[in-house]
Amino acid sequence: MRTATLLCAAAALATGVTVPASAQTAAAPMDPNPVVVVDCFSKAQVRPREYLLACGDGNNRLVNLRWNSWGQRTATAIGTDMVNDCTPYCAAGRFRAYPVTVTLSRPRQWPGHPDVQRYTSIRLLYTDKAPPPVAKDVTYKLVY
């Protein structure tokens, strides 16, 4: 650990980057085998800034995700759910923003990838109003 800290500090000095003392001691070590979330295109992601919920038509996307935690059992973020209101129909609809807290959970082995765990559940907790007719607190199974 001491060697890794010294190497990071040396690299920061070599590139001219200043690392505050609090960041040097507060940073948690990266998990070499993090649990992933799999997107519509079967791509494994860790802490994505965006996540497409409606793979078929693209009418529901989580954006501006800021992850508070990413662990072996759960991951939690705040962000915005951009949902097409499909009024009068989806091609002519307007995307509306809904603030949301996102929780990923239920890690399981990713089929075809025996050494990778993926989250299989996503909970959306809308912090203001939810897109009609969705409940303010809803959980979906992630099947990708």
Disulfide bonds with the S-S distance in Angstrom:
Cys40-Cys55 1.54
Cys86-Cys90 1.91
